[in-house]
Amino acid sequence: MNAPDSPCNLSPSPARFEDLVGFELIRRLVAFPTVSRDSNLELIEWVREYVEDLGATTALTFNDDRRKANLFVTFAAQDGNATRGGIVLSGHTDVVPVDGQPWDFNPFEATIVGQRLHGRGVTDMKSFSAIGLAFVPEFLRRGLARPLHFALSYDEEIGCIGVRRLIADVVAKGTAPTGCIIGEPTGMQLVVAHKGKKAWRCRVRGHEAHSSLTPQGVNAVQIACDIVAWIGERARAYRVARRQDPAYDVPFTTPHVGVIRGGTALNIVPRDCVFEFEIRHLPFDDPDVFFADVERHAHSLLPAMQAVDPATFIEFDHLSTLPGFDDDGESRIADIGRACNESHNMHKVSFGAEAALFHNAGMPAVICGPGHIQQAHQPNEWVSLEQLARCEAFMRRLAEHVCVA
Ligand SMILES: [Zn+2]
């Protein structure tokens, strides 16, 4: 699935950013500083007015304090059908912070330097949404044969939180699109699967003692490290497991420990240690089986701890779950994606996205968007003119699938 794309099968790049259909909209969306912790309502309201002026119906779903919203947009087909079939173009509106990053430009002003466009969100992932929205007048001019939807979400960057409410609302209203294209940066390669992810925190409570009297204490740091080392063993086992999928960029399941905190001073046997870990798993590796193994190992350490102090413990908190999805590119939307890319290549990726949430709610999904994940979340985030041109070529071909003429 990872065979290299023939590079010249898409339209030639326009010479200038200003020649892109979506350039003005990209500039407009980048100018809204929609960092995940802040409100996205100004952007949402701006887009809502834009699409309603073009004849769309819209639905908002808010977060608890109503500072953020998802926007679901529907352009009905010419025959009035607004719910059956059709395609969802999906993007998150939030961006990661710029705090502490050495930017050479105003992050919230799209800035052209040669063949690159800089700005927070130009890659991850406002350009895809902007280009899709900019093509609506063209889609409408040619007449929609089936509904066209946009799903713009909040709080993707902090765990695909917001879109869950949008999807629940769409399902409750009986809207049943053929599929969903999520414009996360894939270099405009068609991605038909991503791994699932589950994360936990482990809290180890030991027993403090003077470090000259270690047998009278329970060293929480060492207990935690024992469990961490055991997770490392599991990681090695997945790495050499017979069942892998070479279509993924990382072809095996990967447990990982990312944070550990413990102890207060070298001369104190530490009382507390906390670490956080995750597993990014292939569809056939069950994250709960992995977790049960970790828990079993942790519990095997308890008798020796509690012989010193019955108040010691090892506890786990579940932090997050993001399902994966993988249908090997068998869906209708994968067919459409291949046609719009004029390529049979398909890829599978290890990073999570909203795709699985749509997919598991009965809206088969693919991921395909301009820019590369390596350029996301970086200072001076950028996207190339060539990538944006490819995205526009994709939209032109999409018109053949959603339009009458
Ligand atoms: Zn993203």
Boltz pocket constraint, residues with backbone or C-beta under 6 A from the ligand:
constraints:
  - pocket:
      binder: B
      contacts: [[A, 92], [A, 124], [A, 125], [A, 156], [A, 184], [A, 185]]
      max_distance: 6.0
